[in-house]
């Protein structure tokens, strides 16, 4: 007897209903940096090949949509839209600078971009950018705006300088056959099955994206200083999920070399935030027993879709970061370094960061009702990167002193001999 397939549509229904009733954490732009941006996270249900969806006269409510026969069909498939830009946006270029370009490695993101002065708000920006970039009009009756996820800070210089605030908006396609998208020539669309991101049967495949630390510390045109910094502190390794698109637009040529599609950085963080609504235990189950496995990942025994399903990468430290119910964006924002001593000193200076993580976890367990104004992700980001900066100073000074003493000893030995 074949195993029953993993049903992701009921989890998606649960997530979208929770997003609709949960107010997002809004981050106000400081007067010194008013720039903002917005992206659209678009989800659709692909009917079973044998289903015959009825033509909708009026847009259904969210509850009515998930009660439609073709949506409830066990063979229906939930998908999420990503895209690949041949030319990254300015905010993407500032946030992500891979160490080397792998032609077979594709980094995917969400449609969206910067807020223009004439935009009426983040929602308008997401609608406008999606229409301009991929030719999908999210204001039409084929689509429903579900709500907004928490705002995010885009920073540069290892978290020291704020670039802009990013607002993610979630949309649902409520008709099976909307007008076809029309992406601009430099953009390719990819639909990815949601079950490949949350299924415990076939958990996500974690990988990494290597970023040159020197690109964030050394002046842009100083090649010698970049080489020196690269030798002293190595590179940063960001977690990434390898995604497997089921369709693309324009259609990819079969003659092309196999490509590896990686979701990381801000896009991964927003995806994990969406996934957390699908699998996190409800606040009312906060008194359930918590069990920890041998890998240090804790889960709730009574919840079939606890955070253990997400298979988050374990950022090991001597104290351990359990990733129990904390917002999973932590797994995507913060890197590890290629040199172990850098990671050790980050832990040494990360006491404040770990305190914030514990407070964030407590907030999530209680539903975050009393602290909606607390920017947990921003505080975690700033304290973690503050620990990184201190660790890098210690490591660079220690390496420099080691080199000086080594040269002095070599000179002394040569002189005596």
RODO-2510 file (C-alpha; in nm, 4 decimals, decimal comma):
residues 417
     n   res          X          Y          Z
     1     x     0,0000     0,0000     0,0000
     2     x     0,1451     0,3339    -0,1043
     3     x     0,2147     0,5992     0,1561
     4     x    -0,0361     0,8810     0,1761
     5     x     0,1101     1,1954     0,0160
     6     x     0,2016     1,4868     0,2391
     7     x    -0,0895     1,7350     0,2392
     8     x     0,0440     2,0893     0,2249
     9     x    -0,2781     2,2709     0,1256
    10     x    -0,4370     2,2409     0,4749
    11     x    -0,1167     2,3822     0,6247
    12     x    -0,1238     2,6659     0,3718
    13     x    -0,4846     2,7422     0,4662
    14     x    -0,3855     2,7557     0,8319
    15     x    -0,0897     2,9822     0,7546
    16     x    -0,2830     3,2309     0,5425
    17     x    -0,5633     3,2575     0,7976
    18     x    -0,3055     3,3230     1,0702
    19     x    -0,1258     3,5850     0,8617
    20     x    -0,4572     3,7595     0,7962
    21     x    -0,5335     3,8025     1,1676
    22     x    -0,1765     3,8678     1,2878
    23     x    -0,0646     4,2319     1,2750
    24     x     0,2884     4,2615     1,1343
    25     x     0,5739     4,4312     1,3139
    26     x     0,6165     4,7624     1,1342
    27     x     0,9601     4,9262     1,1426
    28     x     0,9491     5,3030     1,1065
    29     x     1,2116     5,4521     0,8766
    30     x     1,4563     5,6767     1,0638
    31     x     1,4807     6,0365     0,9397
    32     x     1,8381     5,9749     0,8262
    33     x     1,7384     5,6827     0,6010
    34     x     1,3807     5,7053     0,4682
    35     x     1,4250     5,4525     0,1862
    36     x     1,1823     5,1616     0,1784
    37     x     1,1061     4,8663    -0,0481
    38     x     0,8355     4,6009    -0,0819
    39     x     0,8061     4,2543    -0,2331
    40     x     0,5145     4,0289    -0,3283
    41     x     0,5043     3,6666    -0,2126
    42     x     0,2640     3,5017    -0,4554
    43     x     0,1137     3,1568    -0,3911
    44     x    -0,1142     2,9518    -0,6141
    45     x    -0,2971     2,6190    -0,6071
    46     x    -0,2518     2,4113    -0,9234
    47     x    -0,5581     2,1907    -0,9806
    48     x    -0,5338     1,8184    -1,0311
    49     x    -0,5145     1,7253    -1,4027
    50     x    -0,8513     1,5492    -1,3612
    51     x    -1,0236     1,8391    -1,1826
    52     x    -1,2667     2,0725    -1,3561
    53     x    -1,2690     2,3993    -1,1589
    54     x    -1,5842     2,6068    -1,1827
    55     x    -1,5648     2,9571    -1,3231
    56     x    -1,5790     3,2072    -1,0382
    57     x    -1,8374     3,4818    -1,0741
    58     x    -1,7115     3,6769    -0,7732
    59     x    -1,3936     3,6559    -0,5725
    60     x    -1,4391     3,4097    -0,2835
    61     x    -1,3413     3,4788     0,0734
    62     x    -1,0303     3,3062     0,2028
    63     x    -1,2351     3,0411     0,3828
    64     x    -1,4578     2,9858     0,0792
    65     x    -1,1539     2,9419    -0,1448
    66     x    -1,0127     2,6556     0,0591
    67     x    -1,3546     2,4868     0,0566
    68     x    -1,3650     2,4685    -0,3237
    69     x    -1,3587     2,1107    -0,4534
    70     x    -1,0591     2,1598    -0,6820
    71     x    -0,8617     2,3190    -0,3977
    72     x    -0,9461     2,0378    -0,1535
    73     x    -0,8529     1,7728    -0,4086
    74     x    -0,5733     1,5562    -0,2679
    75     x    -0,3836     1,5912    -0,5956
    76     x    -0,3909     1,9723    -0,5951
    77     x    -0,0455     2,1281    -0,5601
    78     x     0,0491     2,4503    -0,3787
    79     x     0,3299     2,6515    -0,5384
    80     x     0,5203     2,9698    -0,4585
    81     x     0,6645     3,2101    -0,7158
    82     x     1,0327     3,3028    -0,7311
    83     x     1,2278     3,4836    -0,9974
    84     x     1,5813     3,5187    -1,1210
    85     x     1,7138     3,8588    -1,2225
    86     x     2,0018     3,8775    -1,4676
    87     x     2,0854     4,2151    -1,3132
    88     x     2,0355     4,2240    -0,9311
    89     x     1,8569     4,5170    -0,7744
    90     x     2,0778     4,7747    -0,5942
    91     x     1,9591     4,6518    -0,2534
    92     x     2,0346     4,2921    -0,3538
    93     x     2,3814     4,3842    -0,4740
    94     x     2,4526     4,5601    -0,1448
    95     x     2,3243     4,2700     0,0636
    96     x     2,4668     3,9754    -0,1283
    97     x     2,8069     3,9607    -0,2901
    98     x     2,9060     3,5997    -0,3540
    99     x     3,2754     3,5256    -0,3433
   100     x     3,2796     3,3770    -0,6899
   101     x     3,0258     3,3437    -0,9679
   102     x     2,9169     2,9891    -1,0410
   103     x     2,7425     2,9808    -1,3758
   104     x     2,5389     2,6790    -1,2694
   105     x     2,4212     2,8473    -0,9469
   106     x     2,1053     3,0581    -0,9657
   107     x     1,9919     3,2823    -0,6800
   108     x     1,6144     3,3317    -0,6692
   109     x     1,4121     3,6097    -0,5065
   110     x     1,0639     3,7639    -0,4965
   111     x     0,9241     4,0311    -0,7320
   112     x     0,9443     4,3777    -0,5863
   113     x     1,1695     4,6775    -0,5466
   114     x     1,2136     5,0220    -0,4043
   115     x     0,9302     5,2518    -0,3035
   116     x     0,8996     5,5563    -0,5270
   117     x     0,7994     5,9017    -0,3932
   118     x     0,4585     5,8795    -0,5628
   119     x     0,3753     5,5353    -0,4158
   120     x     0,0866     5,5369    -0,1726
   121     x     0,2501     5,2839     0,0572
   122     x     0,4220     4,9461     0,0714
   123     x     0,1237     4,7616    -0,0745
   124     x     0,1155     4,9933    -0,3752
   125     x     0,4897     4,9409    -0,4241
   126     x     0,4474     4,5623    -0,4267
   127     x     0,1606     4,5876    -0,6768
   128     x     0,3437     4,8317    -0,9047
   129     x     0,6772     4,6500    -0,9023
   130     x     0,5132     4,3127    -0,9690
   131     x     0,3226     4,4533    -1,2667
   132     x     0,6262     4,6315    -1,4088
   133     x     0,8659     4,3408    -1,3620
   134     x     0,6652     4,0271    -1,4389
   135     x     0,3375     4,1512    -1,5895
   136     x     0,1081     4,0175    -1,3151
   137     x    -0,1632     4,2562    -1,1977
   138     x    -0,2203     4,1609    -0,8356
   139     x    -0,5022     4,4160    -0,8116
   140     x    -0,7241     4,2011    -1,0377
   141     x    -0,9929     3,9655    -0,9024
   142     x    -0,7700     3,6665    -0,9810
   143     x    -0,5580     3,7543    -0,6771
   144     x    -0,6242     3,8209    -0,3105
   145     x    -0,4002     4,0120    -0,0725
   146     x    -0,3688     3,8040     0,2441
   147     x    -0,1635     4,0391     0,4579
   148     x     0,1845     4,1540     0,5452
   149     x     0,4718     3,9756     0,7146
   150     x     0,7059     4,1525     0,9549
   151     x     0,9177     4,4345     0,8152
   152     x     1,2869     4,3655     0,7659
   153     x     1,5966     4,5807     0,7772
   154     x     1,8394     4,5747     0,4846
   155     x     2,1858     4,6665     0,6084
   156     x     2,5381     4,6934     0,4720
   157     x     2,8856     4,7027     0,6279
   158     x     2,8155     4,4004     0,8510
   159     x     2,4935     4,5452     0,9868
   160     x     2,6435     4,8830     1,0734
   161     x     2,4594     5,0938     0,8154
   162     x     2,0875     5,0771     0,7417
   163     x     2,0123     5,0742     0,3707
   164     x     1,6319     5,0553     0,3766
   165     x     1,3255     4,8865     0,5309
   166     x     1,1666     4,6007     0,3379
   167     x     0,7958     4,5089     0,3647
   168     x     0,6810     4,1656     0,2377
   169     x     0,3172     4,1209     0,1283
   170     x     0,1514     3,7819     0,0762
   171     x    -0,0894     3,7247    -0,2158
   172     x    -0,2978     3,4228    -0,3139
   173     x    -0,4072     3,3357    -0,6681
   174     x    -0,7753     3,2393    -0,6357
   175     x    -0,8466     3,1346    -0,9955
   176     x    -0,6831     2,8399    -1,1707
   177     x    -0,6294     3,0154    -1,5045
   178     x    -0,5417     3,3850    -1,4679
   179     x    -0,3866     3,5874    -1,7520
   180     x    -0,0365     3,4655    -1,8323
   181     x     0,2508     3,6659    -1,6812
   182     x     0,4755     3,8711    -1,9076
   183     x     0,8173     3,9084    -1,7410
   184     x     1,0715     4,1568    -1,8706
   185     x     1,3535     3,9979    -2,0782
   186     x     1,6065     4,0041    -1,7915
   187     x     1,3762     3,8129    -1,5546
   188     x     1,2828     3,4444    -1,5427
   189     x     0,9945     3,3128    -1,3298
   190     x     1,0014     2,9847    -1,1407
   191     x     0,7141     2,8104    -0,9630
   192     x     0,8321     2,5911    -0,6755
   193     x     0,6117     2,3336    -0,4935
   194     x     0,5577     2,4357    -0,1328
   195     x     0,5723     2,0750    -0,0168
   196     x     0,9429     2,0664    -0,1040
   197     x     0,9983     2,3319     0,1636
   198     x     0,7943     2,1911     0,4521
   199     x     0,7418     1,8195     0,3934
   200     x     0,8834     1,5920     0,6662
   201     x     0,8897     1,3102     0,4090
   202     x     1,1367     1,4933     0,1844
   203     x     1,2835     1,7757     0,3969
   204     x     1,4466     2,0791     0,2331
   205     x     1,7995     2,0381     0,1027
   206     x     2,0224     2,2842     0,2862
   207     x     2,3304     2,4269     0,1208
   208     x     2,5279     2,7481     0,1572
   209     x     2,6287     3,0606    -0,0307
   210     x     2,9824     3,1855     0,0251
   211     x     3,0290     3,5613     0,0511
   212     x     3,3657     3,7348     0,0465
   213     x     3,4101     3,9119     0,3809
   214     x     3,6571     4,1515     0,2201
   215     x     3,3804     4,2845    -0,0044
   216     x     3,2067     4,4153     0,3088
   217     x     3,5098     4,5420     0,4963
   218     x     3,7702     4,6648     0,2488
   219     x     3,7340     4,9655     0,0150
   220     x     3,5874     4,8744    -0,3211
   221     x     3,8954     4,9606    -0,5297
   222     x     4,1665     4,8501    -0,2851
   223     x     4,2747     4,5104    -0,4209
   224     x     4,5707     4,4723    -0,1841
   225     x     4,3608     4,5417     0,1250
   226     x     4,0905     4,3024     0,0031
   227     x     4,3485     4,0245    -0,0354
   228     x     4,4827     4,0971     0,3129
   229     x     4,1383     4,0922     0,4770
   230     x     4,0478     3,7751     0,2881
   231     x     4,3619     3,6040     0,4181
   232     x     4,3060     3,7213     0,7769
   233     x     3,9343     3,6462     0,8288
   234     x     3,8336     3,4161     0,5419
   235     x     3,4797     3,4156     0,4046
   236     x     3,1213     3,4086     0,5315
   237     x     2,8960     3,1111     0,4665
   238     x     2,5241     3,1875     0,4571
   239     x     2,2648     2,9079     0,4819
   240     x     2,0635     2,8449     0,1653
   241     x     1,7886     2,6084     0,0545
   242     x     1,8230     2,4326    -0,2793
   243     x     1,4834     2,4701    -0,4493
   244     x     1,3517     2,2590    -0,7341
   245     x     1,1267     2,4532    -0,9747
   246     x     0,8489     2,2592    -1,1453
   247     x     0,7969     2,5184    -1,4194
   248     x     0,9577     2,8336    -1,5539
   249     x     0,8726     3,1276    -1,7784
   250     x     1,0234     3,1681    -2,0310
   251     x     1,0698     2,7940    -2,0751
   252     x     1,4242     2,6800    -2,0010
   253     x     1,6109     2,5085    -2,2829
   254     x     1,6934     2,1411    -2,2325
   255     x     2,0338     2,2073    -2,3858
   256     x     2,1355     2,4279    -2,0924
   257     x     2,3649     2,2867    -1,8251
   258     x     2,1846     2,1737    -1,5066
   259     x     2,1419     2,4638    -1,2693
   260     x     2,1287     2,4742    -0,8891
   261     x     1,8617     2,7140    -0,7634
   262     x     1,9432     2,8591    -0,4216
   263     x     1,7174     3,0566    -0,1920
   264     x     1,9095     3,2566     0,0681
   265     x     1,9475     3,5907     0,2412
   266     x     1,6433     3,8129     0,2760
   267     x     1,4341     3,6011     0,0394
   268     x     1,5029     3,2901     0,2453
   269     x     1,4178     3,4754     0,5648
   270     x     1,0811     3,5865     0,4285
   271     x     1,0088     3,2357     0,2993
   272     x     1,0869     3,0878     0,6400
   273     x     0,8619     3,3447     0,8052
   274     x     0,5803     3,2257     0,5782
   275     x     0,6623     2,8633     0,6554
   276     x     0,6633     2,9338     1,0274
   277     x     0,2927     3,0175     1,0085
   278     x     0,2392     2,6733     0,8568
   279     x     0,4245     2,4671     1,1126
   280     x     0,4675     2,6617     1,4356
   281     x     0,2504     2,5453     1,7256
   282     x    -0,0416     2,7662     1,8138
   283     x     0,0090     2,9985     2,1145
   284     x    -0,2590     2,8046     2,3052
   285     x    -0,0335     2,4986     2,3012
   286     x     0,2453     2,6774     2,4868
   287     x     0,2123     2,4463     2,7831
   288     x     0,2881     2,1337     2,5801
   289     x     0,5930     1,9319     2,6719
   290     x     0,9088     2,0180     2,4796
   291     x     1,1440     1,7398     2,3804
   292     x     1,4988     1,7799     2,2515
   293     x     1,6599     1,5402     2,0094
   294     x     2,0230     1,4444     1,9791
   295     x     2,0915     1,7243     1,7320
   296     x     1,9829     1,9926     1,9745
   297     x     1,6590     2,0670     1,7889
   298     x     1,3569     2,0786     2,0160
   299     x     1,0019     2,0045     1,9133
   300     x     0,6597     1,9843     2,0679
   301     x     0,5515     1,6290     2,1202
   302     x     0,1831     1,7005     2,0602
   303     x     0,2264     1,9005     1,7402
   304     x     0,2598     1,7020     1,4154
   305     x     0,3899     2,0134     1,2401
   306     x     0,6347     2,1589     1,4907
   307     x     0,9500     2,3486     1,4009
   308     x     1,1433     2,0238     1,3680
   309     x     0,9690     1,9778     1,0317
   310     x     1,1476     2,2843     0,9012
   311     x     1,4871     2,1139     0,9374
   312     x     1,6634     2,4392     1,0154
   313     x     2,0419     2,4386     0,9943
   314     x     2,1948     2,4139     1,3395
   315     x     2,4223     2,7082     1,4122
   316     x     2,6215     2,5274     1,6794
   317     x     2,7673     2,7241     1,9669
   318     x     2,8861     2,5991     2,3048
   319     x     2,5565     2,7117     2,4553
   320     x     2,3472     2,5998     2,1585
   321     x     2,0756     2,7736     1,9646
   322     x     1,7810     2,5393     1,9795
   323     x     1,5600     2,7074     1,7164
   324     x     1,2545     2,5782     1,9013
   325     x     0,9818     2,8211     1,8007
   326     x     1,1836     3,1352     1,7378
   327     x     1,1107     3,3143     1,4122
   328     x     1,3186     3,1160     1,1630
   329     x     1,4619     3,4207     0,9887
   330     x     1,7581     3,3817     1,2233
   331     x     1,8675     3,0840     1,0167
   332     x     1,8954     3,2909     0,7011
   333     x     2,0272     3,6246     0,8201
   334     x     2,3324     3,5197     1,0150
   335     x     2,6415     3,3550     0,8637
   336     x     2,9173     3,1348     0,9892
   337     x     3,2807     3,2034     0,9036
   338     x     3,5235     2,9712     0,7299
   339     x     3,7767     3,0187     1,0141
   340     x     3,6677     2,8424     1,3377
   341     x     3,8356     3,0944     1,5695
   342     x     3,6208     3,3735     1,4224
   343     x     3,3076     3,1770     1,5116
   344     x     3,4438     3,1202     1,8639
   345     x     3,4994     3,4904     1,9263
   346     x     3,1546     3,5697     1,7866
   347     x     3,0130     3,3422     2,0561
   348     x     3,2304     3,5103     2,3218
   349     x     3,0930     3,8533     2,2308
   350     x     2,7386     3,7268     2,1603
   351     x     2,5932     3,7287     2,5132
   352     x     2,3531     4,0148     2,4375
   353     x     2,2480     3,8463     2,1142
   354     x     2,1622     3,5231     2,2961
   355     x     1,9571     3,7174     2,5510
   356     x     1,7531     3,8700     2,2694
   357     x     1,7023     3,5279     2,1125
   358     x     1,5656     3,3945     2,4423
   359     x     1,3327     3,6933     2,4692
   360     x     1,2198     3,6395     2,1108
   361     x     1,1478     3,2742     2,1820
   362     x     0,9409     3,3655     2,4875
   363     x     0,7512     3,6194     2,2782
   364     x     0,6687     3,3640     2,0085
   365     x     0,5514     3,1092     2,2663
   366     x     0,3068     3,3618     2,4095
   367     x     0,1865     3,4757     2,0700
   368     x     0,3660     3,8098     2,0875
   369     x     0,0465     3,9847     2,1926
   370     x     0,2076     4,2376     2,4271
   371     x     0,5175     4,3253     2,2279
   372     x     0,4071     4,3851     1,8719
   373     x     0,6170     4,7013     1,8681
   374     x     0,9402     4,5211     1,9565
   375     x     1,1636     4,4737     1,6541
   376     x     1,3063     4,1358     1,7554
   377     x     1,4667     4,0618     1,4172
   378     x     1,6289     4,4051     1,4055
   379     x     1,7653     4,3716     1,7580
   380     x     1,8959     4,0227     1,6873
   381     x     2,0577     4,1438     1,3652
   382     x     2,2268     4,4460     1,5248
   383     x     2,3609     4,2550     1,8261
   384     x     2,4828     3,9614     1,6182
   385     x     2,6705     4,1816     1,3735
   386     x     2,8081     4,3856     1,6641
   387     x     2,9528     4,0574     1,7956
   388     x     3,0941     3,9865     1,4481
   389     x     3,2659     4,3256     1,4307
   390     x     3,4248     4,2791     1,7741
   391     x     3,5328     3,9261     1,6846
   392     x     3,6923     4,0424     1,3607
   393     x     3,8866     4,3147     1,5423
   394     x     4,0247     4,0579     1,7882
   395     x     4,1097     3,8097     1,5132
   396     x     4,2746     4,0673     1,2869
   397     x     4,4799     4,2139     1,5739
   398     x     4,5808     3,8655     1,6905
   399     x     4,6799     3,7626     1,3391
   400     x     4,8729     4,0857     1,2843
   401     x     5,0604     4,0450     1,6122
   402     x     5,1335     3,6839     1,5219
   403     x     5,2758     3,7902     1,1871
   404     x     5,4869     4,0641     1,3480
   405     x     5,6257     3,8320     1,6147
   406     x     5,6816     3,5626     1,3542
   407     x     5,8801     3,7979     1,1320
   408     x     6,0735     3,9307     1,4313
   409     x     6,1620     3,5808     1,5457
   410     x     6,2650     3,4813     1,1942
   411     x     6,4862     3,7896     1,1669
   412     x     6,6395     3,7212     1,5095
   413     x     6,7073     3,3565     1,4191
   414     x     6,8653     3,4537     1,0870
   415     x     7,0769     3,7187     1,2586
   416     x     7,2064     3,4708     1,5200
   417     x     7,2820     3,2062     1,2641
***
